[in-house]
Amino acid sequence: MDSRAIVARASNSFWMKIPRHLVVLSSLCCLISGYSQRDRAHELMSRYPLIDGHNDLALQLRILHNNRLSQIDLHNVSKVSTDITRLQAGHVQAQMFAVYVMCGAQEKDAVRLTLEQIDVVRRMCTEYQDFELVTSAQELENSAMRHKIACLISIEGGHSIDSSLPALRMFYQLGVRSMALTHTCNTPWAESSSKLYNVYQRQNNSLTHFGKAVVEEMNRLGMIVDISHTSWDTARDALKHSKAPVIFSHSSSFSICNHGRNVPDWLLHDLKKKRGLIMVNLHSKFISCGDEANVSRVADHFDHIKKMIGAESIGIGGDFDGATSFPRGLEDVSKYPTLIQELLQRNWTENELADVLRKNFLRVFEEVERVRDQLSLNRPSEVQIRVEEVQNPCRLVLRPPDPRGPTGQNPSSGAQHEQKNLLILAIVLFLSSLFMI
């Protein structure tokens, strides 16, 4: 074989092997790139650990353990999506823990149940060294420097205050720094996005006079107004009436999934004007309008909201341990880096993601506190809801007893009437005994 044939044969062999080499090289690049993006997500979250806007672990502690913290170790809790070990793995530095009681407690013992849930959150966040209860933006940042998981307390549903501004103020004294105006039921003063409970129905779906007083008092206290779960009309009114930015603590985009709990574009624009925040919910039914979803579909919500109002208006409110189903790859609080990795692959910048992870929430919290300081000379509101608006049979109207008694007679005549009744009863008993003989 001459030299030209040898060269040609070698050349053909080389070019035939190139496709295989390219496949291997491509696979290696993808593998390296995948690990690189994952490492990049973890490194970014180490510098800007997450502030998560909504978690229902406290509800599960009641359901599964009747709030008996002595029976469990919060580092490793079964049958839930949240514990200390997984929060640390997911780079969650601050968690807004929801204090939630069922809407069935409205007009009954909602206030007592809410107090018990505040108690269990305060206990778990003070009895475990990895946690730290915080009540201000500065305390939240200080906790990060101490490598603690900061606990913020949020009431999920205005029915918890039983239409009482003094109750709202007492909850603030106990450390509550956010409240959702409704849950799945209307209150006498605000409308829910849900039709699950047929209570407090009215023609006007926005905030009532008392509802506006609630928002005003929350502004004065420095409590974040949360409009997740409210109807769109109530949300619009809250945005219009609040002097401070408001949040959707766990809601997603209506344009991507047309669920009533999600936020339409026009309301997103109102939120943007108020310098507020939408913290994207990861519940599958709000992500894909079904029980099945994936990380890519979650990222679609982030992309759409960013397109509408910018990354500076977005946060994350996972809704773990409250919702029932989550996207594949985002099954518990340890999986948050998977979402950040997906957003990095979609060319979100590190500055944008730093905003989403924590800076946006800190900015809103600080602005809420700034409004509080501006209103510091205002006295506590004494607005009361009208009795006919509440229609609560368990609500006692405090007034001195009538000295004339229930039928209008004076006490002495009432005593005489009682003696007469006893005499009649004695005669009846005597006659009965005679007939029995």
Disulfide bonds with the S-S distance in Angstrom:
Cys103-Cys185 2.13
Cys125-Cys151 2.20
Cys257-Cys289 2.03
